[in-house]
Amino acid sequence: MIEVIKEKCTGCKICQKSCPFQAIEVIEKLAVINENCTLCGACLDSCPFKAILITKKTETTINKEEYKGVWVFAEQRENKISPVVFELLGKGRELAKKRGSKLTAVLLGHFTEEGIESCPPLVACGVGGEGGGITDELIHCGADEVIVVNHELLTNFSDLPYADAMQILVEKYKPEIILAGATHIGRSFIARVAVKIHTGLTADCTGLDIDEETGNLLQTRPAFGGNIMATILTPNHRPQMATVRHKVMVPFPKDKNRKGNVIIEEIDFVSKNYKTAFHSTKKDNTNKVNLADANLVISGGRGMKEPKNFAILHELADALDGAVGASRAAVDSEWIPYPHQVGQTGKTVCPKVYIACGISGAIQHLAGMQSAEYIIAINKDKDAPIFKVADLGIVGDLFEVLPKLLKRLEIK
């Protein structure tokens, strides 16, 4: 921060002449600093009247040894755990082992006794066996303990109370690493948490590991449109936070004999006086099969030409028990709703078979589907980039190819 002390400034213009960035003007015998200022300090040294003051925020140091453990935000909707959580628990187990620490699942919501194990605070529940609670499921899938905040204000997701709850827990327990899914919920509130606790956050990671020398979390994500992979560190702050897309990590094998602890935390939300409230949820019913979970995805791009042509993709998807996806170009043209978008700014899918129809294969789209086991591409342009990643390429008009496929499947 830089400021001019009006009582000392004489408008002599010495600071203006010394500034290498033309960031100072003298208006009515008073120096005025503009947006070109870089806080280089040249004016500070040149001013004979000490009329310029630069204040820099000092870096606060933390004792990183106080921060222990790996946390996974156990996202849930209507008391059902989001699939990405199980992938995070798998990666979390690996990271916790390398750090010699516990893996904790953090569960926020409003639960009945049927939805969650009823356990006293800080007491081992002996969770294991056949149990049916949400906490059972999280422990069976890798968590050593589950921290639960059970409050009616958390019945439906709202980013402000969720962020406050996580902030309070972090300040109490001091985890070293926090992982969350790069979902609508995760993206909405976890950045608020990072700001509140003054740490960094790496979004949409595709790889996570531990630096053996420093113990820092290596957070790898695509950058510059997917042209390079950047590895990001948070060396001076804790916790280290990252969001991860669905279908990029391997879940921990479920073990119903695993045991763990459940900790119930009570948080006072009354004093927060939130200005927003949950209104309603509208579910997307255009896909009969969840796009991220489908074993077969058939996607359309700009080559579909108009929205009514997506009907043939839906017909194929219904016949093959698959889901319909789309490129960003198709979504931006309003031919199909955004929940169908596959790619860097949409969903990441990892089906057994991915069929790309009329999709050129921009790198942003490839980032969301190239991990599919088998890729089939249909495009009139034999030089389309999609053919470079396809296992089977069909050069032809999709409006001729798809009807033949429907006929072969005896749909028509």
N, C-alpha and C positions, 0 to 999 in steps of 0.2 A: 504494500500500500504506500502511495506517495501523496504528499500534501504540501501545499504552499502556506506558510505562516504569514497571513496578511499583514500583521503588525510589523514584520521585519522586512518584507519585500519592498524594494524601491523602484522596481521596473527598470533596472539598469541594463537588462538584456544580456548580461554576461552568461547566464545559464542557457539562454536561447542559442548563443553562438557555440557553446560547448557541447550541445546535444547532437550526437551523431545520427539520430533517427527523426529529426525535425518534429519532436514531440512536444515542444514548448512554444507557446505564443505569448506575447506581452500585450495585454489588452487593458487600456486605461491604467497604465503604470502598475499592472499586476501580472505576474507570471501565471499562465494557465497551462496545465498538463493535459494533453489529449491521448487518444487511444493508441498512439504509436509507441508510447512509453514501454520500455522493457525492464525498467528498474535497474539499469546498468550502473547508476551512481555517478555518472560524469558530472551532472549538474550539482550534485551534492558537494563534490570536491571543489567545484569552481565558484560556488556562491560565496562572496566575501561577507555576507550578512547572516549566514546560517539560517536562511529563510526557507530552506527546503528540508523536509523530513521524510525519510523512508523507513517504514516499519515492515519487517519481514517476520512471518510466522515461523517460530522455531519448531524443529522436528521433535516431537515427544518420543521418548524411548520407553519401551515396555520390557518387562522381564518375560522373555519367551518361554522360560522354564516353567512358568505358572500355567501355561496352556497345554492341556493333555487331552487326548482322545479324538476320535473321528465321529462326527455326527451326520446322520442322514435325515433330512426332513421327510417324514412319512406322510406324504400327501394323500388325502382321502376325500372321497365325495360320497355322501350318503352312507357313511360307514364302510365303504369299500376302498381298499388300498389301490392307488394308481399303479399300473404295471411297471412304470419307470422306477418305482421305489425298490423293487426287488433287484433290478439291475444295479442300482446304487449300493444296495446292501452287499452285492457280490464284489464290487470294486472297493467298497468300504472295508470289507473283511481283509482284502489284500493290503490296503494302505495301513490299517490298524496293526496288522501283523508286522509290517516293516517298521512301524513306529513303536512296537511293543506296548500298545495301548488298547483300550476298550472301543467297541463299536456301539454307538448309541443311536436309537431311532427316536425322533422327536415327533410326537403325535398330538396334533391340535384339533379340537372339535367338540361336539356335544354328543355324548354316548349314553346309551342305556346299558344295563347290566348284560344284555344279550350281545351288545356290540363290543364290550371291553371287559377284561378280567377285573373283578372287584378286589383290589389289593390295598392294604394299609401303606402309608408313606414309608419309603426307605426299607421295606421289608421284602426279602426274597420271596417270590410267589411260588417258586418251584414249578414254573411253567414248563409243560412238556406233555408227553402222552398225546391224547386225542384232542384236548381242549378246543374250544371253538371261538375264542375271543380274538379281537384284532391284535392284541398284544402277543397272543400265542403265535399268530401267523408271522409277525415281524421277527420274533425270536427264533422260530423254526427256520426262517429264511436268512438268518445270519446275525441278528442283533444280539449283543450281550446284555443290553438293558434297554428299556423303553421309558422315556420321560413323557408323561401325559399331562396335558392341560385340558380339563373337561369343564366347559363353560357354555352356557346357552348363547352367549354372544358369538361363539365360534361355530354355531350350528351350520351356517352358510358362510362361504368364504367372503371375507372383506379384508382388504390389504392392511388397513390401519391397525385393527386389533391383532391380526396375525403377526404383523411386524413388531408390535409392542410386546407381545407374548414371547417371541423369539429373542428380542433384545434383552428382556429381563432374565431369561434362562441363560443366555450367553454370558451376561455379566456375573451371574451366580456361579456357573460351572466352568467357564473358561475353556471351551473346546479348542483344539489346535486346528481342526479342519471341519468345514461344514459343506455338505453336498446337497443339492436340490435338483429336482427335475426341471428341464427347460420347457415347462408347460405354461399354460396361461396363468395358473396360480403361482407357480414358482417364479416366473418372470415378473409377475405383478408385484410381489411383496418382498422378495429376497434382496432386491437392490436397496429398498428402504432400510432393511436391516443393516446392510453394509455401511450405509451412510450414518446410521445411528451409532454404530459401534466403531466408526472411524477405521475401516479396513478396506481392502480391495476385493473386487469380484470379477471373475473371468466367466464370460457367458458362452454357452454352447460348446463346451469342451468335448472333444472326441477321444482324448487320451489323458490319463492321470497316472502319475508315478511319484516316487519319493527320490530326491537327490540324496544319495548315500553319504556324501561328504557334509552337506549343510543341514539335511533333514527337511529342506523346503519342499513344498508340493510343486511338482512340475505339471503345469496346466497347459495342455496342448489344444489348440483350436484352429480352424481355417481362418485365413486372413486374406485381404485383398481379393475378395470374390472367390476364395478357395484356391487361388493360384499358389499360395505358400501355406505351410503349417507353422504357426508361431507358438513357441513355448514361453509361457508367462510365469513369473515368480512374484511372490509377495514376501520379500525377505525381511522387511522391517516392521510388519504389523501382524497381528493375530486377532481372530482366527483367519485362516486362509479359506476363501470361499469360491465355489465354482458351481455353475449349473451344467447339467449334462442332458443331452437329448435322448429320447426313448430309442431303443434298438441299437445303441452303440456299445453297451457294456453287457457282460455275461452275468446272469443271475447266479446267486449262491445256491447250490443244490439244497432243496428243502429237506430238513431233518426233524421229524416230529419228536425225537428224543432230546433235542437241545433244550437246555434250561437257562433261565435268565431272570433278571430283576425287573420289576415295574415300579416306577417312582411317580407318585401322583403329586403334581404341583398346583397350588392354588394361586391365582393371580387376581388382584383387585382391578377390575376395569372401570368401576363406577366413576373414579376421579378423572378419567380420560375425556369424558364429555365429547364423544365423536359427533361430527356434523353430518356424517353419511350413514345410510342404513341399507340393508339388503332389500331389494324389491322382488325380483323373481328370476328364474332360470328358464331359458328356452333351449330345448335340446335340438340338436341337428339330427333329423331322421331321414336324411337323403341317402345315407349309406346303411344298408342292412347289416353290413359287417364293418367292425371298427377298422379304419384304414391302417393304423399303426400295428394292429394285431393280425391282419389278414395274411394268409399264406400265398394268396395271389392278388396282385394289384394290376389293374389295367388303366392306364392314364392317357388322357388326351391333351394335345397342345394346340397351337395356332392352326395346325393343319386340319382341325375339326371344322373350321370355317364358320360355324354358327352354333348357338346353344342347343337347338333341337337335335343336332347330330350326336350329342352325348347319349341319346336314348339307346343307341346300339351298344355303347360301352356298358351301360347299366344292364342291358339284356345279357350280354356276355358275362358280366360279373355275377349276375343272379344264377346263371347256368353253371358257372364254375365255382360257386361259393366264394367269390372274391369281393373286392371293394374297388370303387372307382376313384382314381386320383386325377390330378391335372397339373399342368405347368402354370407358372405365374402368369404367362401371357394369356392363357384361357381364363384365369380368375380375374385378372385386371380388365379383361373384355366383358366381364360379368356374364360369362357363359355358364358358370358353375360357381357355387359358393366357396368362400375361402377355406372352410374346414377340409376341402378336398385337395388343397395345394400341397404338392410334394416339392421339397427343395430347401435351400438354405434359409429362406424366409417362411417356409411352411413346415410340413411334417417330415421327419426322417423315417423311412420304412425299410424293412429288411425281410421281404417275403421270399418264399421259395422261388416264385416266378414273378417277374415284373415285365409287363407288356407296355411299351411306349408307342403310342399311335400319333403320328403327326407332330412329334416333339423333336426339335432340332438337336437338343442335347447341350444347352448352355451349361457352363460349369456350375452355376448356382443350382440348377436342377439336378445335376449329377451328384452334388453333395448330399442330396436327400435320398438317393435310391441306388447308388452304385455298389452298395454292400449286399444287394439282392443275390441269391444263389445262382439264379439263371435269368438273364435279361434278353428279351426279344424286342427288336426295334422294327417298326414299320414306317417307312418314309420314302417319298418320291425322289428325294435328293440323295444320290449315292455317296455324296461327300459330307453328309450331315455328321457332326461330331458324335452323335449318339451311337453310330456304328462302331466307334473305337472302343466302346465299353460293352457292346452287345455280344452275347454268346451266339445269337442267331439274328442275322439281319435280313430283312425282306425289303428289297427295293421295289416299290410299287405304290399304287394309289390305295390308301386305306379303305376307301369306299368300294373298292373291288375286292380287296383282301378280306375284310371283316365279314361281309355277307357270305363269302365262301367258307369261312371258318364257322359261321353260324350254321350253315347248311351241313357241314361235315359233322357238327355236333348234334345234328338232327333237331335243332331248335325250330327251324322253319321248314 
